[in-house]
């Protein structure tokens, strides 16, 4: 689960990580009013969306007067923000963060993530703050330092000393001490909040030697949300695809894609294989939908409804291998979904496994028009042919 910058900064404050003074505004007037409570000028107006590259897209603006803050907020809130992470259509901004300006002397990069190969957290530090860390790692890898942290022993002082003393020139002793303390606090936040990412870019050293997290990014491990209920409540549904969000409420594994063939399967492996054969047949999948091995009739119904809500879907392929999810349960779910949402696109069904004959009989005795495929390859070819007919 991704968090907005202003939410991440509120959490950082609780762990002793200094951040600029700031207020969230949802209108240009609120942004104007925020300048009465925030030190300035200058002020910085920042779009709050779950996408990087905001500055390059015009989502971060510096203002010297309250009126300029109002104009900047109005421009950001009224125009979709386009970055390389939003796609060409851009993303609507619903809120901005108005912050005090900071006199920057030096920019650093600091993050804690999970090194999946080593199966442990890793502290990443670089003197090239304010830049995309992937680009720094590619062009100047010597500037990116990594410090693995054994979760068994936890944080040790040398985890901070090694990267901090790599700086050239070294900051003054007080700043260096604060930097090492901040590194420890970031790791502490990472563990306590069940993060998959805790990032500060840039972490700035001000003219008077103070450290401030000028930007903040926190991603929470979805698997830990069951024990992070307070953080789950901070989730912003407007930042999610509406169909993805709806599927999440029904415990469905659904991801909307850019193609035109809706696919319903049971099992992530079967889902990936189905998407592959759809592409090999010359078409594009419109979604990844895994109803799971233990799906109920209601979950199948909801899954079909969600697929049909996607206007790009021109045909549907149901590919089920009956095991825990029996074929007859799947068939009843398809019929229930068809009753609630008229299926106006071609439907191709491939069923195998437990109670397959009963499942086929349920579908055949219904008023539902569908085609039956013998195997996955034929199913993909049939659904692709139907899409080409309607093109």
Kinemage of the C-alpha trace (Angstrom):
@kinemage 1
@onewidth
@group {chain A} dominant
@subgroup {mainchain}
@vectorlist {calphas} color= white
{ca unk a 1} P 0.000 0.000 0.000
{ca unk a 2} L 1.400 3.363 -1.032
{ca unk a 3} L 1.126 6.446 1.131
{ca unk a 4} L 1.020 10.090 0.155
{ca unk a 5} L 4.047 12.245 0.900
{ca unk a 6} L 2.239 14.214 3.598
{ca unk a 7} L 1.162 10.972 5.305
{ca unk a 8} L 4.695 9.594 5.181
{ca unk a 9} L 6.039 12.805 6.709
{ca unk a 10} L 3.545 12.630 9.570
{ca unk a 11} L 4.825 9.135 10.315
{ca unk a 12} L 8.444 10.274 10.024
{ca unk a 13} L 7.783 12.959 12.652
{ca unk a 14} L 6.695 10.254 15.098
{ca unk a 15} L 10.031 8.508 14.633
{ca unk a 16} L 12.145 11.618 15.152
{ca unk a 17} L 12.886 12.298 11.474
{ca unk a 18} L 12.777 16.073 10.815
{ca unk a 19} L 10.487 17.247 7.999
{ca unk a 20} L 9.464 20.722 6.775
{ca unk a 21} L 6.452 22.484 8.233
{ca unk a 22} L 3.501 21.907 5.924
{ca unk a 23} L -0.273 21.687 5.511
{ca unk a 24} L -2.494 19.795 3.070
{ca unk a 25} L -4.915 21.799 0.918
{ca unk a 26} L -7.706 20.516 -1.309
{ca unk a 27} L -8.580 23.871 -2.861
{ca unk a 28} L -6.615 26.908 -4.007
{ca unk a 29} L -8.244 28.937 -1.219
{ca unk a 30} L -7.081 26.445 1.413
{ca unk a 31} L -3.564 26.666 -0.018
{ca unk a 32} L -3.718 30.465 0.244
{ca unk a 33} L -4.827 30.170 3.868
{ca unk a 34} L -2.006 27.762 4.664
{ca unk a 35} L 0.572 30.492 4.079
{ca unk a 36} L -0.663 32.220 7.248
{ca unk a 37} L 0.473 29.238 9.331
{ca unk a 38} L 3.582 28.128 7.452
{ca unk a 39} L 6.889 29.968 7.510
{ca unk a 40} L 7.748 31.711 4.276
{ca unk a 41} L 8.441 32.965 1.716
{ca unk a 42} L 9.324 30.955 -0.164
{ca unk a 43} L 6.675 28.269 -0.066
{ca unk a 44} L 6.595 25.027 -2.034
{ca unk a 45} L 3.362 23.632 -3.478
{ca unk a 46} L 3.525 19.883 -4.172
{ca unk a 47} L 0.990 17.626 -5.887
{ca unk a 48} L -0.020 14.646 -3.756
{ca unk a 49} L -0.342 11.611 -6.007
{ca unk a 50} L 1.199 8.145 -6.017
{ca unk a 51} L 3.675 8.807 -8.820
{ca unk a 52} L 7.282 9.852 -9.064
{ca unk a 53} L 8.713 12.571 -11.291
{ca unk a 54} L 6.254 15.194 -10.052
{ca unk a 55} L 8.754 18.010 -10.326
{ca unk a 56} L 9.484 17.344 -13.998
{ca unk a 57} L 5.760 17.206 -14.710
{ca unk a 58} L 5.009 20.573 -13.081
{ca unk a 59} L 3.645 19.089 -9.876
{ca unk a 60} L 6.149 20.888 -7.615
{ca unk a 61} L 6.191 24.692 -7.713
{ca unk a 62} L 7.964 27.374 -5.702
{ca unk a 63} L 5.973 30.487 -4.774
{ca unk a 64} L 7.168 33.777 -3.300
{ca unk a 65} L 3.801 35.284 -2.313
{ca unk a 66} L 0.520 33.896 -0.904
{ca unk a 67} L -1.160 34.830 -4.169
{ca unk a 68} L 1.436 32.831 -6.096
{ca unk a 69} L 0.740 29.858 -3.793
{ca unk a 70} L -2.951 30.113 -4.655
{ca unk a 71} L -2.207 30.252 -8.389
{ca unk a 72} L 0.189 27.314 -8.195
{ca unk a 73} L -2.328 25.198 -6.264
{ca unk a 74} L -5.099 26.101 -8.715
{ca unk a 75} L -2.957 25.094 -11.700
{ca unk a 76} L -1.953 21.757 -10.128
{ca unk a 77} L -5.472 20.860 -8.979
{ca unk a 78} L -7.167 21.747 -12.259
{ca unk a 79} L -4.787 20.059 -14.698
{ca unk a 80} L -4.040 16.310 -14.858
{ca unk a 81} L -0.428 15.741 -13.864
{ca unk a 82} L 1.596 13.828 -16.447
{ca unk a 83} L 4.772 12.030 -15.401
{ca unk a 84} L 6.508 8.961 -16.788
{ca unk a 85} L 4.769 6.940 -14.076
{ca unk a 86} L 1.227 8.170 -14.817
{ca unk a 87} L 1.196 7.522 -18.551
{ca unk a 88} L 0.287 10.098 -21.211
{ca unk a 89} L -3.265 10.514 -19.909
{ca unk a 90} L -1.968 11.867 -16.597
{ca unk a 91} L -3.534 11.698 -13.159
{ca unk a 92} L -6.010 14.049 -11.480
{ca unk a 93} L -4.593 15.717 -8.374
{ca unk a 94} L -7.040 16.026 -5.486
{ca unk a 95} L -4.786 17.661 -2.910
{ca unk a 96} L -1.540 19.576 -2.586
{ca unk a 97} L 1.001 19.937 0.200
{ca unk a 98} L 2.042 23.510 0.994
{ca unk a 99} L 5.435 23.581 2.733
{ca unk a 100} L 7.996 26.067 3.966
{ca unk a 101} L 10.948 26.651 1.702
{ca unk a 102} L 14.350 25.365 2.822
{ca unk a 103} L 17.830 26.744 2.128
{ca unk a 104} L 19.632 23.708 0.720
{ca unk a 105} L 23.364 23.241 1.030
{ca unk a 106} L 23.584 19.545 0.086
{ca unk a 107} L 21.268 16.786 -1.143
{ca unk a 108} L 21.547 13.120 -0.122
{ca unk a 109} L 19.589 9.937 -0.778
{ca unk a 110} L 18.525 7.532 1.971
{ca unk a 111} L 16.223 4.514 1.917
{ca unk a 112} L 15.540 1.158 3.504
{ca unk a 113} L 14.130 -1.631 1.321
{ca unk a 114} L 14.063 -5.416 1.294
{ca unk a 115} L 16.874 -7.175 -0.551
{ca unk a 116} L 14.919 -10.182 -1.777
{ca unk a 117} L 18.011 -12.104 -2.860
{ca unk a 118} L 19.530 -11.792 0.622
{ca unk a 119} L 16.154 -11.977 2.422
{ca unk a 120} L 16.950 -9.054 4.703
{ca unk a 121} L 16.562 -5.264 4.890
{ca unk a 122} L 19.178 -3.092 3.232
{ca unk a 123} L 20.028 0.544 3.888
{ca unk a 124} L 20.772 2.434 0.664
{ca unk a 125} L 22.692 5.702 0.873
{ca unk a 126} L 24.017 8.047 -1.793
{ca unk a 127} L 25.552 11.497 -2.000
{ca unk a 128} L 23.576 12.003 -5.234
{ca unk a 129} L 20.288 12.998 -3.622
{ca unk a 130} L 17.483 14.608 -5.624
{ca unk a 131} L 18.118 12.297 -8.582
{ca unk a 132} L 16.484 9.019 -9.560
{ca unk a 133} L 18.422 6.340 -7.724
{ca unk a 134} L 18.077 3.902 -10.642
{ca unk a 135} L 19.825 6.386 -12.915
{ca unk a 136} L 22.567 6.999 -10.351
{ca unk a 137} L 23.096 3.259 -9.909
{ca unk a 138} L 23.399 2.789 -13.664
{ca unk a 139} L 25.720 5.687 -14.464
{ca unk a 140} L 27.715 6.094 -11.245
{ca unk a 141} L 27.277 2.914 -9.177
{ca unk a 142} L 30.168 3.891 -6.907
{ca unk a 143} L 27.911 6.603 -5.435
{ca unk a 144} L 25.354 4.062 -4.176
{ca unk a 145} L 26.280 2.360 -0.904
{ca unk a 146} L 24.349 -0.597 0.502
{ca unk a 147} L 24.376 -1.806 4.091
{ca unk a 148} L 22.648 -5.137 4.762
{ca unk a 149} L 20.957 -5.427 8.158
{ca unk a 150} L 20.496 -8.851 9.707
{ca unk a 151} L 16.958 -8.862 11.176
{ca unk a 152} L 18.172 -11.306 13.822
{ca unk a 153} L 20.657 -8.866 15.362
{ca unk a 154} L 18.849 -5.728 14.215
{ca unk a 155} L 20.335 -2.254 13.899
{ca unk a 156} L 23.970 -1.783 14.905
{ca unk a 157} L 25.913 1.530 15.063
{ca unk a 158} L 28.267 0.518 12.230
{ca unk a 159} L 25.286 0.331 9.850
{ca unk a 160} L 25.192 4.136 9.995
{ca unk a 161} L 28.904 4.869 10.451
{ca unk a 162} L 30.048 3.123 7.280
{ca unk a 163} L 27.830 5.067 4.828
{ca unk a 164} L 27.961 8.364 6.755
{ca unk a 165} L 31.759 8.480 6.789
{ca unk a 166} L 31.840 7.829 3.046
{ca unk a 167} L 30.763 11.420 2.396
{ca unk a 168} L 33.348 13.687 0.843
{ca unk a 169} L 33.699 16.262 2.233
{ca unk a 170} L 32.483 15.142 5.634
{ca unk a 171} L 29.803 17.310 7.282
{ca unk a 172} L 30.599 18.941 10.612
{ca unk a 173} L 30.540 16.595 13.645
{ca unk a 174} L 27.046 17.607 14.845
{ca unk a 175} L 25.542 17.079 11.387
{ca unk a 176} L 27.324 13.746 11.050
{ca unk a 177} L 25.939 12.624 14.411
{ca unk a 178} L 22.422 13.705 13.402
{ca unk a 179} L 22.757 11.847 10.095
{ca unk a 180} L 23.646 8.573 11.833
{ca unk a 181} L 20.774 9.038 14.277
{ca unk a 182} L 18.382 9.698 11.397
{ca unk a 183} L 19.497 6.508 9.619
{ca unk a 184} L 18.709 4.501 12.762
{ca unk a 185} L 15.305 6.158 13.068
{ca unk a 186} L 14.449 5.409 9.452
{ca unk a 187} L 15.249 1.737 9.973
{ca unk a 188} L 13.197 1.747 13.169
{ca unk a 189} L 10.224 3.188 11.254
{ca unk a 190} L 10.715 0.661 8.456
{ca unk a 191} L 10.431 -2.274 10.862
{ca unk a 192} L 7.679 -0.875 13.091
{ca unk a 193} L 5.419 0.064 10.167
{ca unk a 194} L 5.988 -3.175 8.200
{ca unk a 195} L 7.333 -1.236 5.230
{ca unk a 196} L 8.473 -2.617 1.918
{ca unk a 197} L 10.032 0.809 1.206
{ca unk a 198} L 10.936 3.837 3.327
{ca unk a 199} L 12.682 6.478 1.228
{ca unk a 200} L 13.915 10.044 1.625
{ca unk a 201} L 14.920 11.730 -1.623
{ca unk a 202} L 16.293 14.218 -1.138
{ca unk a 203} L 17.502 14.245 2.432
{ca unk a 204} L 18.926 17.748 2.585
{ca unk a 205} L 21.564 19.426 4.684
{ca unk a 206} L 20.548 23.060 5.186
{ca unk a 207} L 22.853 26.071 5.231
{ca unk a 208} L 22.949 25.907 9.031
{ca unk a 209} L 23.822 22.184 9.071
{ca unk a 210} L 20.363 20.806 9.870
{ca unk a 211} L 19.001 17.625 8.254
{ca unk a 212} L 15.496 17.651 6.772
{ca unk a 213} L 13.575 14.988 4.855
{ca unk a 214} L 12.471 17.157 1.964
{ca unk a 215} L 10.527 14.325 0.338
{ca unk a 216} L 9.164 11.116 1.831
{ca unk a 217} L 7.909 7.853 0.423
{ca unk a 218} L 6.508 4.909 2.366
{ca unk a 219} L 5.076 1.679 0.975
{ca unk a 220} L 3.470 -0.738 3.434
{ca unk a 221} L 3.597 -4.498 2.864
{ca unk a 222} L 0.015 -5.472 1.988
{ca unk a 223} L 0.437 -8.758 3.856
{ca unk a 224} L 0.998 -6.817 7.091
{ca unk a 225} L -2.094 -4.605 6.863
{ca unk a 226} L -4.009 -7.046 9.034
{ca unk a 227} L -1.916 -5.782 11.976
{ca unk a 228} L -1.488 -2.216 10.672
{ca unk a 229} L -5.140 -1.238 10.765
{ca unk a 230} L -4.386 2.427 11.531
{ca unk a 231} L -2.269 2.642 8.389
{ca unk a 232} L -4.863 0.790 6.304
{ca unk a 233} L -7.347 3.532 7.230
{ca unk a 234} L -5.036 6.071 5.542
{ca unk a 235} L -5.386 4.441 2.123
{ca unk a 236} L -6.615 6.809 -0.598
{ca unk a 237} L -9.065 4.944 -2.885
{ca unk a 238} L -8.960 7.757 -5.465
{ca unk a 239} L -5.383 6.715 -6.263
{ca unk a 240} L -6.481 3.242 -7.345
{ca unk a 241} L -8.144 1.995 -10.485
{ca unk a 242} L -11.876 1.816 -9.554
{ca unk a 243} L -12.174 -1.798 -10.702
{ca unk a 244} L -8.978 -2.817 -8.886
{ca unk a 245} L -10.339 -1.226 -5.720
{ca unk a 246} L -13.716 -2.908 -6.095
{ca unk a 247} L -12.098 -6.307 -6.615
{ca unk a 248} L -9.976 -5.787 -3.511
{ca unk a 249} L -13.118 -5.411 -1.399
{ca unk a 250} L -14.305 -8.834 -2.609
{ca unk a 251} L -10.879 -10.441 -1.984
{ca unk a 252} L -10.335 -10.990 -5.707
{ca unk a 253} L -6.888 -10.904 -7.277
{ca unk a 254} L -7.618 -8.488 -10.126
{ca unk a 255} L -5.424 -6.130 -12.120
{ca unk a 256} L -6.764 -4.159 -15.063
{ca unk a 257} L -4.599 -4.232 -18.195
{ca unk a 258} L -4.781 -2.440 -21.526
{ca unk a 259} L -6.101 -5.238 -23.763
{ca unk a 260} L -9.584 -6.290 -24.850
{ca unk a 261} L -10.007 -9.915 -23.711
{ca unk a 262} L -11.346 -10.405 -20.208
{ca unk a 263} L -9.977 -13.512 -18.506
{ca unk a 264} L -11.250 -15.373 -15.447
{ca unk a 265} L -9.112 -18.180 -14.069
{ca unk a 266} L -8.389 -19.929 -10.765
{ca unk a 267} L -4.766 -19.887 -9.742
{ca unk a 268} L -2.028 -17.344 -10.438
{ca unk a 269} L 0.008 -19.801 -12.518
{ca unk a 270} L -2.964 -20.600 -14.718
{ca unk a 271} L -3.676 -16.872 -15.012
{ca unk a 272} L -0.164 -16.161 -16.297
{ca unk a 273} L -0.325 -19.083 -18.716
{ca unk a 274} L -3.729 -17.918 -19.991
{ca unk a 275} L -2.431 -14.413 -20.569
{ca unk a 276} L 0.531 -15.854 -22.454
{ca unk a 277} L -1.601 -17.961 -24.804
{ca unk a 278} L -3.913 -14.997 -25.440
{ca unk a 279} L -0.908 -12.952 -26.561
{ca unk a 280} L 0.490 -15.840 -28.619
{ca unk a 281} L -2.865 -16.044 -30.383
{ca unk a 282} L -2.476 -12.405 -31.435
{ca unk a 283} L -4.695 -10.639 -28.895
{ca unk a 284} L -4.169 -8.737 -25.631
{ca unk a 285} L -5.552 -9.555 -22.159
{ca unk a 286} L -7.734 -6.885 -20.559
{ca unk a 287} L -7.117 -8.082 -17.048
{ca unk a 288} L -5.538 -10.518 -14.655
{ca unk a 289} L -8.337 -12.087 -12.583
{ca unk a 290} L -7.585 -15.013 -10.316
{ca unk a 291} L -10.686 -15.997 -8.320
{ca unk a 292} L -8.550 -18.390 -6.293
{ca unk a 293} L -8.688 -22.067 -5.572
{ca unk a 294} L -11.300 -21.730 -2.841
{ca unk a 295} L -13.550 -19.184 -4.537
{ca unk a 296} L -17.248 -19.178 -3.744
{ca unk a 297} L -20.133 -18.766 -6.161
{ca unk a 298} L -20.444 -15.137 -5.037
{ca unk a 299} L -16.772 -14.416 -5.761
{ca unk a 300} L -17.134 -15.835 -9.271
{ca unk a 301} L -20.227 -13.669 -9.776
{ca unk a 302} L -18.426 -10.558 -8.560
{ca unk a 303} L -15.438 -11.334 -10.750
{ca unk a 304} L -17.592 -11.594 -13.859
{ca unk a 305} L -19.337 -8.323 -12.983
{ca unk a 306} L -16.007 -6.541 -12.640
{ca unk a 307} L -14.732 -7.881 -15.969
{ca unk a 308} L -17.894 -6.670 -17.700
{ca unk a 309} L -17.564 -3.180 -16.189
{ca unk a 310} L -14.424 -2.682 -18.282
{ca unk a 311} L -15.623 -1.063 -21.506
{ca unk a 312} L -12.539 -2.282 -23.366
{ca unk a 313} L -13.544 -5.934 -22.972
{ca unk a 314} L -14.718 -7.338 -26.324
{ca unk a 315} L -14.760 -11.030 -25.371
{ca unk a 316} L -14.429 -13.127 -22.209
{ca unk a 317} L -12.389 -16.273 -21.689
{ca unk a 318} L -13.176 -18.399 -18.620
{ca unk a 319} L -10.433 -20.939 -18.072
{ca unk a 320} L -10.995 -23.052 -14.960
{ca unk a 321} L -9.250 -26.166 -13.728
{ca unk a 322} L -11.605 -27.617 -11.134
{ca unk a 323} L -9.894 -28.654 -7.931
{ca unk a 324} L -10.876 -26.902 -4.743
{ca unk a 325} L -13.056 -24.657 -6.923
{ca unk a 326} L -15.393 -27.195 -8.514
{ca unk a 327} L -16.571 -26.650 -12.070
{ca unk a 328} L -20.252 -26.733 -11.030
{ca unk a 329} L -19.668 -23.904 -8.519
{ca unk a 330} L -17.972 -21.877 -11.244
{ca unk a 331} L -20.867 -22.509 -13.655
{ca unk a 332} L -23.461 -21.346 -11.117
{ca unk a 333} L -21.408 -18.226 -10.446
{ca unk a 334} L -21.232 -17.429 -14.154
{ca unk a 335} L -25.011 -17.782 -14.465
{ca unk a 336} L -25.601 -15.569 -11.440
{ca unk a 337} L -23.277 -12.933 -12.883
{ca unk a 338} L -25.008 -13.166 -16.265
{ca unk a 339} L -28.380 -12.514 -14.632
{ca unk a 340} L -27.120 -9.354 -12.922
{ca unk a 341} L -25.072 -8.032 -15.840
{ca unk a 342} L -26.155 -8.712 -19.379
{ca unk a 343} L -23.281 -10.369 -21.240
{ca unk a 344} L -23.196 -8.709 -24.646
{ca unk a 345} L -19.770 -9.979 -25.692
{ca unk a 346} L -18.692 -13.458 -26.863
{ca unk a 347} L -18.050 -15.902 -24.012
{ca unk a 348} L -15.630 -18.807 -24.357
{ca unk a 349} L -15.453 -21.417 -21.582
{ca unk a 350} L -12.826 -24.056 -20.958
{ca unk a 351} L -13.563 -26.313 -17.973
{ca unk a 352} L -11.590 -29.300 -16.702
{ca unk a 353} L -11.377 -31.084 -13.383
{ca unk a 354} L -13.731 -31.791 -10.512
{ca unk a 355} L -17.414 -32.004 -11.514
{ca unk a 356} L -16.600 -30.864 -15.041
{ca unk a 357} L -19.551 -32.666 -16.637
{ca unk a 358} L -21.966 -31.188 -14.116
{ca unk a 359} L -20.525 -27.733 -14.752
{ca unk a 360} L -20.879 -28.068 -18.513
{ca unk a 361} L -24.449 -29.338 -18.098
{ca unk a 362} L -25.391 -26.314 -15.978
{ca unk a 363} L -24.103 -23.964 -18.667
{ca unk a 364} L -25.658 -25.941 -21.554
{ca unk a 365} L -29.095 -25.970 -19.927
{ca unk a 366} L -29.025 -22.230 -19.340
{ca unk a 367} L -30.042 -19.444 -21.699
{ca unk a 368} L -26.455 -18.258 -21.775
{ca unk a 369} L -24.803 -18.251 -25.183
{ca unk a 370} L -21.247 -19.477 -25.001
{ca unk a 371} L -18.625 -21.509 -26.825
{ca unk a 372} L -16.761 -24.448 -25.356
{ca unk a 373} L -13.025 -24.950 -25.906
{ca unk a 374} L -11.237 -28.278 -25.540
{ca unk a 375} L -7.933 -26.865 -24.331
{ca unk a 376} L -6.153 -23.593 -23.581
{ca unk a 377} L -4.754 -23.087 -27.064
{ca unk a 378} L -8.128 -23.558 -28.727
{ca unk a 379} L -9.717 -21.260 -26.131
{ca unk a 380} L -7.257 -18.480 -26.923
{ca unk a 381} L -7.710 -18.926 -30.670
{ca unk a 382} L -11.496 -18.857 -30.336
{ca unk a 383} L -11.589 -15.727 -28.203
{ca unk a 384} L -9.105 -13.962 -30.492
{ca unk a 385} L -11.204 -14.824 -33.552
{ca unk a 386} L -14.296 -13.377 -31.877
{ca unk a 387} L -12.524 -10.134 -31.066
{ca unk a 388} L -11.285 -9.777 -34.652
{ca unk a 389} L -14.857 -10.227 -35.916
{ca unk a 390} L -16.021 -7.217 -33.890
{ca unk a 391} L -12.987 -5.067 -34.754
